[in-house]
Amino acid sequence: MKPKQRGTTLQMKMGFLDEDLKKPKHDEILKWLDQNAEQIVNSLFRSDQWDKELINRLTETTNKIVSDTKQKGVLQREVEDLEWKLKNSPRENDKERRLILDSKIAILKSLEKWDGIKGQIPEKLPIRIVRKIWEHPITSSVSNQRTGYQSPKQIIGYVDMKIIFIVPRLTVNDIDFSGERIMGPDISWLQTELLQPEFGGRELNLHYANFEAKTVLPSLGELFRQLNTYKEFEGGNYVILCPDDSDASLIKEQGFYFCKFT
């Protein structure tokens, strides 16, 4: 089948034509990537163990927040204040006040028994693929904050596949590290796909990788020029897929990932 013709891009105007697109082997590599994306992404971007410095930081910060909360007595005063208001200053929202009071009392009781973060540190889950985008365009756009002008997007080039994935992260349940406060009584280790669950965030911890398939390695200078041009307009991780791994070390030294097609 004749490959789809791409539109004119800045990359093509500069004389960098991707002749690999015309080769059946190129499609074979991309189909292999599509079918094995979970395994490939996990082999490139997942480590088996949680970072020890992260574990120490979470532990130390949690201990400090708990210690400060107990020593300063702020939570106890908040409980006493709510109890006084419920008794002496009833309002229509007393039901809400009671729920808040019950939550704070539960936290106080948990702090009385505090002997560290509950539970075992969970075993790290695999990375999960969210989306695979074939022929992802790298674009540029110029804006002027003073005038509000936004130029039309220009296509710089295409990466063969962009993969969006979620990396599980380790945190501590019921601790708001940003506000340095306790949110609930269940202070335990938590593995989550969310970026900031500690203070109500629902945003997923998304990561991106752009994959460029090569049936044979071209001139390394041309390859690095292509990828560095892309990185000027879209950051993130870039991965070379190729059957030839003879220059894999040099590619990695230049800040790119390499995956051997087999």
C-alpha positions as CSV (number, residue, x, y, z in Angstrom):
1,M,0.0,0.0,0.0
2,K,1.3,3.4,-0.9
3,P,2.2,5.5,2.2
4,K,0.2,8.5,3.0
5,Q,1.8,11.7,1.7
6,R,2.6,14.2,4.4
7,G,2.0,17.9,3.9
8,T,4.9,20.3,3.6
9,T,6.7,20.9,6.9
10,L,9.5,23.1,8.0
11,Q,11.6,19.9,8.3
12,M,11.0,19.1,4.7
13,K,11.8,22.7,3.6
14,M,15.1,22.3,5.5
15,G,15.9,19.3,3.3
16,F,15.3,16.6,5.9
17,L,13.1,14.0,4.1
18,D,12.2,10.9,5.9
19,E,12.7,8.2,3.2
20,D,11.9,5.5,5.8
21,L,8.2,6.3,5.4
22,K,8.2,4.5,2.1
23,K,9.6,1.3,3.5
24,P,7.3,-1.6,4.7
25,K,9.8,-2.2,7.5
26,H,9.0,1.2,8.9
27,D,5.3,0.2,9.3
28,E,6.4,-3.1,10.7
29,I,8.3,-1.3,13.5
30,L,5.4,0.9,14.3
31,K,2.9,-1.9,14.5
32,W,5.3,-3.7,16.8
33,L,5.5,-0.6,19.0
34,D,1.7,-0.3,19.0
35,Q,1.2,-4.0,20.0
36,N,4.0,-4.0,22.6
37,A,3.6,-0.4,24.0
38,E,2.9,-1.4,27.6
39,Q,6.0,-3.6,27.8
40,I,8.3,-1.1,25.9
41,V,7.2,1.9,27.9
42,N,7.6,0.1,31.2
43,S,11.1,-1.2,30.2
44,L,12.2,2.4,29.4
45,F,10.5,4.5,32.1
46,R,9.7,2.3,35.1
47,S,11.9,1.3,37.9
48,D,11.0,-1.7,40.1
49,Q,11.5,0.1,43.4
50,W,10.3,3.4,44.8
51,D,13.0,6.1,45.2
52,K,14.5,5.8,48.7
53,E,14.9,9.6,48.9
54,L,11.2,10.0,48.2
55,I,10.3,7.5,50.9
56,N,12.5,9.3,53.4
57,R,11.2,12.7,52.5
58,L,7.5,11.6,52.8
59,T,8.2,9.9,56.1
60,E,10.1,12.9,57.6
61,T,7.6,15.4,56.4
62,T,4.6,13.4,57.6
63,N,6.3,12.9,61.0
64,K,6.9,16.7,61.2
65,I,3.3,17.6,60.3
66,V,2.0,15.1,62.9
67,S,4.4,16.4,65.6
68,D,3.6,20.1,64.9
69,T,-0.1,19.4,65.0
70,K,0.2,17.7,68.3
71,Q,2.5,20.2,69.9
72,K,0.8,23.4,68.7
73,G,-2.6,22.1,69.9
74,V,-4.4,23.9,67.0
75,L,-6.6,20.9,66.2
76,Q,-7.7,20.6,69.8
77,R,-8.6,24.3,70.0
78,E,-10.6,23.9,66.7
79,V,-12.5,21.0,68.2
80,E,-13.3,23.0,71.4
81,D,-14.3,26.0,69.3
82,L,-16.7,23.9,67.2
83,E,-18.2,22.2,70.3
84,W,-18.8,25.6,71.9
85,K,-20.5,27.0,68.7
86,L,-22.7,24.0,68.4
87,K,-23.8,24.4,72.0
88,N,-24.1,28.2,72.3
89,S,-24.5,29.5,68.7
90,P,-26.7,27.1,66.7
91,R,-27.1,27.8,63.0
92,E,-28.8,26.3,60.0
93,N,-25.5,24.8,58.9
94,D,-25.1,22.9,62.2
95,K,-25.2,19.6,60.3
96,E,-22.1,20.6,58.4
97,R,-20.4,21.8,61.6
98,R,-21.1,18.4,63.2
99,L,-19.5,16.6,60.2
100,I,-16.4,18.8,60.5
101,L,-16.3,18.3,64.2
102,D,-16.6,14.5,63.9
103,S,-13.7,14.5,61.4
104,K,-11.4,16.6,63.6
105,I,-12.2,14.4,66.6
106,A,-11.4,11.3,64.6
107,I,-8.0,12.8,63.6
108,L,-7.3,13.7,67.3
109,K,-8.0,10.1,68.3
110,S,-5.7,8.7,65.5
111,L,-2.9,11.1,66.7
112,E,-3.2,9.7,70.3
113,K,-2.3,6.3,68.9
114,W,0.3,7.6,66.4
115,D,3.3,5.3,65.9
116,G,4.2,6.1,62.3
117,I,2.6,5.9,58.8
118,K,0.2,2.9,58.7
119,G,0.7,-0.1,56.5
120,Q,3.4,-1.4,54.3
121,I,4.8,0.6,51.4
122,P,2.8,-0.8,48.4
123,E,4.5,-2.7,45.6
124,K,5.0,-0.5,42.6
125,L,2.4,-1.0,39.9
126,P,3.2,-0.9,36.2
127,I,2.9,2.2,34.0
128,R,-0.5,2.3,32.3
129,I,-0.9,3.5,28.6
130,V,-3.6,6.1,28.1
131,R,-3.3,6.8,24.4
132,K,-1.2,6.1,21.3
133,I,-1.1,8.7,18.6
134,W,0.4,7.8,15.2
135,E,2.0,10.6,13.2
136,H,1.9,13.2,15.9
137,P,2.6,16.7,14.5
138,I,5.2,18.9,16.2
139,T,4.0,22.5,15.8
140,S,5.1,26.0,16.4
141,S,3.1,29.1,17.2
142,V,4.3,32.7,18.1
143,S,2.4,34.8,20.5
144,N,2.7,38.4,21.7
145,Q,1.4,39.1,25.2
146,R,1.3,42.9,24.6
147,T,-0.9,42.8,21.5
148,G,-2.5,39.5,22.1
149,Y,-1.4,38.4,18.6
150,Q,-1.3,34.6,18.1
151,S,0.3,33.4,14.8
152,P,-1.1,30.4,13.0
153,K,0.5,27.1,13.9
154,Q,3.2,25.8,11.6
155,I,4.0,22.1,11.4
156,I,7.6,21.5,12.1
157,G,7.5,17.8,11.5
158,Y,6.0,14.6,12.7
159,V,7.0,12.0,15.2
160,D,6.0,8.5,14.3
161,M,4.1,7.9,17.5
162,K,3.3,9.8,20.7
163,I,2.4,7.7,23.7
164,I,0.7,9.2,26.7
165,F,0.9,7.1,29.9
166,I,0.3,7.3,33.6
167,V,3.1,6.7,36.1
168,P,1.9,5.6,39.6
169,R,3.2,7.7,42.4
170,L,3.8,7.1,46.1
171,T,2.3,9.5,48.7
172,V,0.7,9.4,52.1
173,N,-3.1,9.4,52.5
174,D,-4.8,12.2,54.4
175,I,-1.7,14.4,54.5
176,D,-1.7,17.7,52.6
177,F,2.0,18.3,52.0
178,S,1.4,21.6,50.3
179,G,-0.5,23.1,53.3
180,E,1.4,21.0,55.8
181,R,-1.8,19.8,57.5
182,I,-3.7,16.6,58.3
183,M,-6.8,16.0,56.3
184,G,-8.1,12.9,57.9
185,P,-7.4,10.0,60.4
186,D,-6.2,7.4,57.9
187,I,-2.5,8.4,57.6
188,S,-1.3,5.5,55.5
189,W,0.9,4.7,52.5
190,L,-0.9,5.3,49.3
191,Q,-0.1,4.5,45.6
192,T,-2.1,6.6,43.2
193,E,-2.4,7.6,39.6
194,L,-3.3,11.1,40.6
195,L,-0.8,14.0,40.6
196,Q,-1.8,15.7,43.8
197,P,-4.4,13.7,45.7
198,E,-3.3,15.0,49.1
199,F,-5.2,18.3,48.7
200,G,-8.1,17.3,46.5
201,G,-6.4,17.3,43.1
202,R,-8.0,15.0,40.5
203,E,-5.4,15.5,37.7
204,L,-3.8,12.4,36.5
205,N,0.0,12.0,36.7
206,L,0.5,12.0,32.9
207,H,3.8,11.5,31.1
208,Y,4.6,11.7,27.4
209,A,7.1,10.0,25.1
210,N,7.7,10.6,21.4
211,F,8.9,7.6,19.3
212,E,10.8,7.9,16.1
213,A,11.2,4.7,14.0
214,K,14.2,4.1,11.8
215,T,14.7,1.0,9.6
216,V,18.4,1.9,9.6
217,L,20.2,4.6,11.5
218,P,20.8,7.6,9.3
219,S,23.7,10.1,9.8
220,L,23.8,10.7,13.6
221,G,24.2,14.4,12.9
222,E,21.0,14.5,10.9
223,L,19.2,12.4,13.5
224,F,20.2,14.6,16.4
225,R,19.4,17.7,14.4
226,Q,15.9,16.4,13.7
227,L,15.2,15.4,17.3
228,N,16.7,18.6,18.8
229,T,14.6,20.7,16.5
230,Y,11.5,18.8,17.7
231,K,12.5,19.4,21.3
232,E,12.7,23.1,20.8
233,F,9.0,23.1,20.1
234,E,7.8,20.1,22.2
235,G,9.7,18.9,25.2
236,G,9.5,15.5,26.8
237,N,11.2,12.2,26.2
238,Y,12.2,11.1,22.7
239,V,12.9,7.4,21.8
240,I,14.6,6.0,18.8
241,L,13.3,2.6,17.6
242,C,15.7,0.7,15.3
243,P,17.0,-2.9,14.6
244,D,20.5,-1.5,14.7
245,D,21.7,-0.8,18.2
246,S,25.4,-0.1,17.3
247,D,25.1,3.6,18.3
248,A,22.7,3.1,21.2
249,S,25.1,4.4,23.8
250,L,25.9,7.5,21.9
251,I,22.2,8.2,21.3
252,K,21.6,7.9,25.1
253,E,24.6,10.2,25.8
254,Q,22.8,12.9,23.8
255,G,19.8,12.7,26.1
256,F,17.5,10.4,24.0
257,Y,16.2,6.9,24.7
258,F,16.9,3.9,22.5
259,C,14.8,0.8,22.0
260,K,16.0,-2.1,19.8
261,F,13.3,-3.5,17.4
262,T,13.4,-7.3,17.5
